[in-house]
C-alpha cells in the first residue's frame, strides 16, 4: 500500500471547521460558529449565523440509505407546509436539501435543519402537556393521509418483535433465561395485539421517538418537534406510546408516582383529542406496542454497536434492560 493511500475506515467524523466553510458557501450563510454537538445515530453539529441557528446532521450509510433520507426530508416539508410545528430542512443555493460528502468510509449525506428554539422539558405542567397533545394530533392529521414518494421503514409485529429478537439472539448467548423471557413475552404480546381490531386504528407515518429530548419549548411556550430520523409507517398510537415511555421512566426512577403518571398522561390525551379522534382500543394497545418499542431499540443498539459506539452495551446493560421490560410488562400488560 502506498504512503498516499487512505486506509479503509468504518466511521469518520467530518471536520467542523471544514463543514463551516462548506455550509457558508453551499447555503450562502455567514456562519460564525460550527460546533460538533454529539455522536448519536447520526453526527450532529450546531451552527450559529448572524440571524439564526441551525442543526446539521450527517447520516451513517449503515443506518439510513439515501432513499430513506429523502423520505425524511419530504415528510418534514409536508409537515412544515401544513403548518405543523417542526424543525425542517433548509435548501441550499441550488435548491437541494441533501449534501453529499466523500468521507473516509465512503459517501455520507448531510441535511441542514432549522433550529428548534428553546430547550427540552422533562417535568411538564398541565398546559405544556395539553400543548404536546394538541400539536402531536396536528402532526398526525397530516401524516395519516397521503404517501411519500420515498420509502420509509414500517413498524409492524415483525419489525418490532420478531426480527429484532432474531438479531439479538447471539447477544444473549450467556443469558438464556433472559432471552427465553423476551421470546415468551413477545409471543404473548403478538396474541394480544392480534385480538384488537387494528383495522380501526389510525395508520400513517409515526415519528416513533416522541420523547422529551426530541422537542423544545421556548420562552413563549411555543413547542417545536424535531428529529424524525426514525419516522416510518405504522399505527399512529405508537407516538403516544413512545411519549408514555417518558412517564414510565420517571416512575421507574422514583421521580413521580403511579397516580401522577395516570393524571399527566390523561391531560396529554385530552389535549390530543381536542384535535384528533383516539379510540379506547388504541389506548389499550399502548402497553403491548411498548414491548415492541423496547425490543426494537434493544435490537438497534446491538446491531449498531460498532458504528454508534455504545460501550454500555454488554451483559450488565442487557440484564438491566430486560429487568426494565419486565417492570413495564408487570405494570401495564395483561396476558
Secondary structure as GFF3:
##gff-version 3
##sequence-region A 1 335
A	DSSP	alpha_helix	16	27	.	.	.	ID=ss1
A	DSSP	beta_strand	31	39	.	.	.	ID=ss2
A	DSSP	beta_strand	43	49	.	.	.	ID=ss3
A	DSSP	beta_strand	53	58	.	.	.	ID=ss4
A	DSSP	alpha_helix	66	81	.	.	.	ID=ss5
A	DSSP	beta_strand	99	103	.	.	.	ID=ss6
A	DSSP	beta_strand	106	114	.	.	.	ID=ss7
A	DSSP	alpha_helix	126	143	.	.	.	ID=ss8
A	DSSP	alpha_helix	157	157	.	.	.	ID=ss9
A	DSSP	pi_helix	158	162	.	.	.	ID=ss10
A	DSSP	alpha_helix	163	168	.	.	.	ID=ss11
A	DSSP	three_ten_helix	169	172	.	.	.	ID=ss12
A	DSSP	alpha_helix	176	194	.	.	.	ID=ss13
A	DSSP	three_ten_helix	198	200	.	.	.	ID=ss14
A	DSSP	beta_strand	203	206	.	.	.	ID=ss15
A	DSSP	three_ten_helix	212	214	.	.	.	ID=ss16
A	DSSP	beta_strand	215	217	.	.	.	ID=ss17
A	DSSP	beta_strand	223	225	.	.	.	ID=ss18
A	DSSP	beta_strand	232	235	.	.	.	ID=ss19
A	DSSP	alpha_helix	237	252	.	.	.	ID=ss20
A	DSSP	alpha_helix	258	275	.	.	.	ID=ss21
A	DSSP	alpha_helix	280	303	.	.	.	ID=ss22
A	DSSP	alpha_helix	305	308	.	.	.	ID=ss23
A	DSSP	alpha_helix	315	332	.	.	.	ID=ss24
###
